[in-house]
Amino acid sequence: MATIEKRISSSGETSFRAKVRLRGHIPLSRTFERKRDAEKWARDQETDIERGALKSAEADRTTLREALERYLREETPNKKGWRREQDRVAAWLKNPLSHRFLSQLRGADFARHRDARRAEGRAENTIRLELALMSKLYKVAGRDWGMEGLRNPIQSLTMPAGSRQRDRRLSEDEEKSLLKELAQQGPYMPPLALLAIETAMRQGELLSLTWADVDLQRAIAKLRDTKNSEPRSVPLSVRAVEILKSLPRSLDHATRLFPITQDSVIRAFRAACTAAGIENLKFHDLRHEATSRICDRLPMHEAMRVTGHKTPSMLMRYYHPKAEDLARKLG
């Protein structure tokens, strides 16, 4: 549908802005000095769009926005990482491509998105996850939403590479500085980081722990919500037990040990690293640090029981011994 807006500038000059909004297409607008020129342009745009419009199949009638909203309602709540996926869906909803019909979108459209995100300086893994969401949406639409034959445009793309294997270790001085700055971000941040370093538990696993999951007498923490959905019991070191004893304990066993959100942890950790002058360190690197320390103390098969890694090769991705420590062991 086209609309014409009359506009008067600060200098008193009159102009007419034509807007064309048709479902399934990116909104168009242009400003003219004469109203009849604006009306003619709007009519021409509508005619051009309608000539190429196909309205028979479901995919031809469903915009990317409508598909994303349905995906958000029906698919995202079932994912373990639903919060992150929710954010990615929200970002796609703001993208101009969301106005287009599913059947109209091509690999070239998403290639331009990929290249634009690279130009913005976004990480390759971030872009890969954004495009992977699109691929999942197209697969669900074709498989479950009655859009058989809908081509997945992501399959024709050269996808960005995944995240590189990290080997970031935390030095003793960095650990002291980090803990000092984390204390400025809230009382729960230092013990959360210390427990991550001591146990190799993931951020999400730590934040999901309740007092019912912790047995300080037996020195065990039971993880019910893990990355691979398999519960496991984590043995607690003497230091880990001391850290847990230092936390304010609620009489309600269902209370979480760390009543803070994942987003607040990410922001607080980033702010503490900046204040401490620590570069290229993420909270997940603490799991790398913990795994390396545990592997120095336990044989591989026992270390895997602590960290929750399923295979030695998975464990080795997180084990990053320092060369000087290995040199000392060699003698």
Sequence and secondary structure as in RCSB ss.txt:
>XXXX:A:sequence
MATIEKRISSSGETSFRAKVRLRGHIPLSRTFERKRDAEKWARDQETDIERGALKSAEADRTTLREALERYLREE
TPNKKGWRREQDRVAAWLKNPLSHRFLSQLRGADFARHRDARRAEGRAENTIRLELALMSKLYKVAGRDWGMEGL
RNPIQSLTMPAGSRQRDRRLSEDEEKSLLKELAQQGPYMPPLALLAIETAMRQGELLSLTWADVDLQRAIAKLRD
TKNSEPRSVPLSVRAVEILKSLPRSLDHATRLFPITQDSVIRAFRAACTAAGIENLKFHDLRHEATSRICDRLPM
HEAMRVTGHKTPSMLMRYYHPKAEDLARKLG
>XXXX:A:secstr
 EEEEEEE TTS EEEEEEE  TTS  EEEEESSHHHHHHHHHHHHHHHHHT   SSHHHH BHHHHHHHHHHHT
GGGSTTHHHHHHHHHHHHTSGGGGSBGGG  HHHHHHHHHHHHHTT  HHHHHHHHHHHHHHHHHHHHHSS TT 
  GGGGS              HHHHHHHHHHHGGG TTHHHHHHHHHHH   HHHHHH BGGGEETTTTEEEESS
 TTS  EEEE  HHHHHHHHTS   SSTTSBSS   HHHHHHHHHHHHHHHT  S  TTHHHHHHHHHHHHHS H
HHHHHHH  SSHHHHHTT    HHHHHHHH 
